[in-house]
Amino acid sequence: MSRYRDVVLFFLLAGLWGGSFVAIEVGLEYYPPVLYAAYRFYLAAALLVTYVLLTESGPLPRTRGDAMAILFSGGLSVAANNTLLFVGQQYTTSGIAAITYSLVPIVTAAVAALWVGESSLDLRGSIGVVLAFLGVALVAQPDPANLAGGVTIGVALIFVGVIAVSIGSVGLRTVETSFSSVALTGWAMLFGAVVMHATSRGLGEGQRLPATELPAVVALVFLGIFSSALAYSIYFTLLGRLGAFQINLVSYVVPVVATVAGVVLLAEPVTAFTILGFLVIVAGFGLLKRHAIAEEVPKLAAKVGGLF
């Protein structure tokens, strides 16, 4: 049965992360967006930090590298990213938000090439990045007469969040830490939650205790426990077993889950441009990562073949 475990965990992760976009839509009916994002990560951080304090011998940040890692991860990947995601999702459907968010692997590769020279962008790779941005434009369907409203502004905000999480991810590679990935994630979530709560107050959002209405409770519990604390634990497990390329493929299953769940649970509309935009983003990823695809696909095919 162990040979099926990674496949089950992969699709479970896609389901949890895909469902998070639907849960955000539900919770936005009860909370102002930035406060809602803060509550999500307070809950997730409480679980992860408690876990590492109870199970790890060195769970506390101790070095300058630890502090920088928390700053990159908590300040950018958690706080800036989720502030923009939750605000942006007020203007979009779950599917559109998830499709825009699928740019993360592409933008991260571009940032890595520019910042740390981890990889170089040749002509075809650059075309892949351009295609990805074109795909987002198709999803957003910008109206020149109304660029400051509707889906366009939501996609723009989420896209800036994608840039933030990409910079945070690449910045994290430039520092050395003394604690585990799970511990870093827990402390980063806590730091990010505090920053978002302060941002919520600064923006003048109405402050309230967590909502007690059943849909709000279910949405917050799903976001904080399942799609954050549990999902990131699964992510790090699969990262060690599958490697970065294969686990990044989850980014292209998540939008499918989010779109289908949005249609079924929230009756959200899906347009031909939304589907076309997603396919163009996937094509851009294929061009950008064509060398990794050529190397990894035979390995992946062998693993899949071993299941039968």
C-alpha positions as CSV (number, residue, x, y, z in Angstrom):
1,M,0.0,0.0,0.0
2,S,2.9,2.4,0.6
3,R,3.4,2.8,-3.2
4,Y,0.0,4.5,-3.4
5,R,0.7,6.8,-0.5
6,D,2.4,9.6,-2.5
7,V,-0.3,9.6,-5.1
8,V,-3.0,9.9,-2.4
9,L,-1.1,12.6,-0.6
10,F,-0.6,14.5,-3.8
11,F,-4.2,14.7,-4.7
12,L,-5.2,15.3,-1.0
13,L,-2.9,18.3,-1.1
14,A,-4.4,19.5,-4.3
15,G,-7.9,19.1,-2.8
16,L,-7.0,21.0,0.4
17,W,-5.3,23.9,-1.4
18,G,-8.0,24.0,-4.1
19,G,-10.7,24.0,-1.5
20,S,-9.0,26.9,0.3
21,F,-10.0,29.3,-2.4
22,V,-13.7,28.3,-2.0
23,A,-13.3,28.6,1.8
24,I,-12.0,32.1,1.4
25,E,-15.0,33.1,-0.7
26,V,-17.3,31.7,2.0
27,G,-15.5,33.5,4.8
28,L,-15.4,36.8,3.1
29,E,-19.2,37.0,3.7
30,Y,-18.5,37.3,7.4
31,Y,-15.1,39.0,7.8
32,P,-13.2,41.9,6.4
33,P,-10.5,40.3,4.2
34,V,-7.2,41.1,6.0
35,L,-8.6,40.2,9.4
36,Y,-9.9,36.9,8.0
37,A,-6.4,36.1,6.6
38,A,-4.9,36.9,10.0
39,Y,-7.3,34.5,11.8
40,R,-6.5,31.8,9.3
41,F,-2.8,31.9,10.2
42,Y,-3.3,32.4,13.9
43,L,-5.1,29.1,13.9
44,A,-2.6,27.4,11.7
45,A,0.4,28.8,13.6
46,A,-1.1,27.7,17.0
47,L,-1.2,24.1,15.8
48,L,2.2,24.0,14.1
49,V,4.1,25.9,16.8
50,T,2.6,23.7,19.5
51,Y,3.6,20.7,17.5
52,V,7.2,21.7,17.1
53,L,7.5,22.8,20.7
54,L,6.4,19.4,21.8
55,T,8.3,17.2,19.3
56,E,11.5,19.0,18.3
57,S,14.7,19.5,20.3
58,G,15.5,22.9,18.6
59,P,12.2,24.5,17.7
60,L,13.1,28.1,18.5
61,P,14.6,30.7,16.1
62,R,18.2,31.4,17.4
63,T,20.3,32.8,14.6
64,R,20.3,35.8,12.2
65,G,19.5,33.3,9.4
66,D,16.4,32.1,11.3
67,A,15.2,35.7,11.7
68,M,15.8,36.5,8.1
69,A,14.0,33.3,7.0
70,I,11.0,34.2,9.2
71,L,11.0,37.7,7.6
72,F,11.1,36.4,4.1
73,S,8.6,33.6,4.7
74,G,6.3,35.3,7.2
75,G,6.5,38.9,5.9
76,L,6.3,38.2,2.1
77,S,5.0,34.6,1.5
78,V,2.4,34.8,4.3
79,A,1.5,38.4,5.2
80,A,1.9,40.3,1.9
81,N,0.8,37.4,-0.2
82,N,-2.3,36.5,1.8
83,T,-3.3,40.1,2.4
84,L,-3.4,40.6,-1.4
85,L,-5.0,37.3,-2.1
86,F,-7.9,37.8,0.4
87,V,-8.5,41.4,-0.7
88,G,-8.3,40.4,-4.4
89,Q,-10.6,37.5,-4.0
90,Q,-13.4,39.9,-3.2
91,Y,-13.5,40.7,-6.9
92,T,-12.9,37.2,-8.4
93,T,-14.3,33.7,-8.3
94,S,-12.4,30.8,-6.6
95,G,-11.4,29.4,-10.0
96,I,-10.0,32.7,-11.3
97,A,-8.0,33.3,-8.1
98,A,-6.6,29.8,-8.2
99,I,-5.6,30.1,-11.8
100,T,-3.8,33.4,-11.2
101,Y,-2.1,31.8,-8.2
102,S,-0.8,29.0,-10.5
103,L,1.7,31.5,-11.7
104,V,3.8,31.0,-8.6
105,P,6.2,28.4,-10.0
106,I,6.8,30.5,-13.1
107,V,7.3,33.8,-11.4
108,T,9.5,32.1,-8.8
109,A,11.7,30.7,-11.6
110,A,12.0,34.1,-13.1
111,V,12.8,35.8,-9.8
112,A,15.5,33.1,-9.1
113,A,17.1,33.7,-12.5
114,L,17.2,37.5,-11.9
115,W,18.2,37.4,-8.2
116,V,20.5,34.4,-7.5
117,G,21.3,33.3,-11.1
118,E,19.9,29.9,-10.2
119,S,18.8,29.4,-13.8
120,S,19.0,31.4,-17.0
121,L,16.1,32.3,-19.1
122,D,16.8,31.4,-22.8
123,L,14.5,32.5,-25.6
124,R,12.0,29.7,-25.2
125,G,11.9,30.1,-21.4
126,S,11.3,33.8,-21.8
127,I,8.4,33.1,-24.2
128,G,7.0,30.7,-21.6
129,V,7.0,33.5,-19.0
130,V,5.3,35.8,-21.5
131,L,2.7,33.1,-22.3
132,A,2.0,32.7,-18.6
133,F,1.3,36.5,-18.3
134,L,-0.9,36.3,-21.4
135,G,-2.8,33.5,-19.8
136,V,-3.5,35.7,-16.8
137,A,-4.6,38.5,-19.0
138,L,-7.1,36.2,-20.7
139,V,-8.4,35.2,-17.3
140,A,-8.7,38.8,-16.1
141,Q,-10.2,40.0,-19.4
142,P,-9.3,43.6,-18.7
143,D,-11.8,46.3,-19.8
144,P,-9.9,49.4,-20.9
145,A,-12.9,51.5,-19.8
146,N,-12.9,50.0,-16.3
147,L,-9.4,48.9,-15.3
148,A,-10.0,49.9,-11.6
149,G,-12.9,47.6,-11.0
150,G,-14.3,44.1,-11.4
151,V,-12.2,41.0,-12.0
152,T,-9.2,42.9,-13.4
153,I,-8.4,44.6,-10.1
154,G,-8.8,41.3,-8.2
155,V,-6.5,39.5,-10.6
156,A,-4.0,42.4,-10.4
157,L,-3.9,42.2,-6.6
158,I,-3.5,38.5,-6.5
159,F,-0.7,38.7,-9.1
160,V,1.2,41.2,-6.9
161,G,0.7,38.6,-4.1
162,V,2.2,36.0,-6.4
163,I,5.3,38.2,-6.9
164,A,5.6,38.6,-3.1
165,V,5.5,34.9,-2.4
166,S,8.0,34.3,-5.2
167,I,10.4,36.9,-3.8
168,G,9.9,35.4,-0.3
169,S,10.6,31.8,-1.6
170,V,13.8,32.9,-3.5
171,G,15.0,35.0,-0.6
172,L,14.6,32.0,1.7
173,R,17.1,30.2,-0.4
174,T,19.8,32.8,0.4
175,V,19.8,32.2,4.2
176,E,20.8,29.3,6.4
177,T,18.5,28.3,9.2
178,S,19.0,26.2,12.4
179,F,15.6,24.7,12.6
180,S,13.3,22.4,10.6
181,S,11.1,23.5,7.7
182,V,8.0,22.7,9.8
183,A,9.3,24.9,12.6
184,L,10.1,27.7,10.2
185,T,6.6,27.5,8.7
186,G,5.0,27.7,12.1
187,W,6.9,30.7,13.2
188,A,6.5,32.4,9.8
189,M,2.7,31.8,10.0
190,L,2.6,33.4,13.5
191,F,4.7,36.4,12.4
192,G,2.6,36.8,9.3
193,A,-0.6,36.6,11.3
194,V,0.5,39.4,13.6
195,V,1.6,41.6,10.7
196,M,-1.8,41.0,9.0
197,H,-3.7,41.8,12.2
198,A,-1.8,45.0,12.5
199,T,-2.4,45.8,8.8
200,S,-6.1,45.1,9.3
201,R,-6.2,47.7,12.2
202,G,-4.2,50.1,10.1
203,L,-6.6,49.8,7.2
204,G,-9.6,50.6,9.6
205,E,-11.2,47.2,9.2
206,G,-13.9,46.4,11.7
207,Q,-12.4,44.2,14.4
208,R,-14.5,41.3,15.6
209,L,-14.1,37.9,17.3
210,P,-14.2,34.8,15.1
211,A,-17.7,34.4,13.7
212,T,-20.0,31.7,15.2
213,E,-22.2,31.2,12.1
214,L,-21.8,27.6,10.8
215,P,-20.5,28.5,7.3
216,A,-17.9,30.9,8.8
217,V,-16.8,28.3,11.4
218,V,-16.4,25.6,8.8
219,A,-14.5,27.9,6.4
220,L,-12.1,29.1,9.0
221,V,-11.5,25.6,10.4
222,F,-10.9,24.3,6.9
223,L,-8.5,27.1,6.1
224,G,-6.6,27.2,9.4
225,I,-6.3,23.4,10.2
226,F,-6.7,21.5,6.9
227,S,-5.5,23.8,4.1
228,S,-2.7,25.4,6.2
229,A,-1.4,23.3,9.0
230,L,-2.2,19.8,7.6
231,A,-1.5,20.8,4.0
232,Y,2.0,22.2,4.6
233,S,2.9,19.1,6.6
234,I,1.9,17.0,3.6
235,Y,3.8,19.4,1.3
236,F,7.1,19.0,3.2
237,T,6.6,15.2,3.3
238,L,6.1,15.1,-0.5
239,L,8.9,17.6,-1.2
240,G,11.4,15.2,0.5
241,R,10.0,12.2,-1.4
242,L,9.2,13.6,-4.8
243,G,11.4,16.6,-5.3
244,A,10.6,20.2,-6.1
245,F,9.5,19.7,-9.7
246,Q,7.0,17.0,-9.1
247,I,5.5,18.7,-6.1
248,N,5.2,21.9,-8.1
249,L,2.8,20.1,-10.5
250,V,0.2,20.4,-7.7
251,S,-0.1,24.1,-8.8
252,Y,-1.9,22.9,-11.9
253,V,-4.3,20.5,-10.2
254,V,-5.3,23.1,-7.6
255,P,-7.1,25.4,-10.1
256,V,-9.1,22.5,-11.4
257,V,-10.2,21.6,-7.9
258,A,-11.0,25.2,-7.0
259,T,-13.0,25.8,-10.2
260,V,-15.0,22.6,-9.9
261,A,-15.7,23.2,-6.2
262,G,-16.6,26.8,-6.9
263,V,-19.1,25.7,-9.5
264,V,-20.6,22.9,-7.4
265,L,-20.7,24.6,-4.0
266,L,-21.1,28.3,-4.9
267,A,-22.6,28.2,-8.4
268,E,-19.7,30.4,-9.7
269,P,-19.5,31.0,-13.5
270,V,-16.7,29.7,-15.7
271,T,-16.1,31.3,-19.0
272,A,-14.2,30.1,-22.1
273,F,-11.6,32.8,-21.5
274,T,-11.0,31.4,-18.0
275,I,-10.3,27.9,-19.3
276,L,-8.2,29.2,-22.2
277,G,-6.2,31.4,-19.9
278,F,-5.4,28.4,-17.7
279,L,-4.3,26.3,-20.6
280,V,-2.0,29.1,-21.9
281,I,-0.4,29.4,-18.4
282,V,0.2,25.6,-18.4
283,A,1.8,25.9,-21.9
284,G,4.0,28.7,-20.5
285,F,5.1,26.5,-17.6
286,G,5.8,23.7,-20.1
287,L,8.2,26.0,-22.1
288,L,9.9,27.4,-19.1
289,K,10.4,24.0,-17.5
290,R,10.9,21.9,-20.6
291,H,14.3,20.6,-19.6
292,A,13.0,19.5,-16.2
293,I,10.0,18.0,-17.8
294,A,12.2,15.9,-20.2
295,E,14.2,14.7,-17.2
296,E,11.4,14.1,-14.8
297,V,8.5,12.7,-16.9
298,P,10.2,9.3,-17.5
299,K,10.7,9.0,-13.7
300,L,7.1,10.0,-13.1
301,A,5.9,7.6,-15.7
302,A,7.9,4.8,-14.1
303,K,6.4,5.6,-10.7
304,V,2.8,5.6,-12.1
305,G,3.5,2.4,-14.0
306,G,4.6,0.8,-10.8
307,L,1.2,1.4,-9.3
308,F,-0.5,-1.1,-11.7
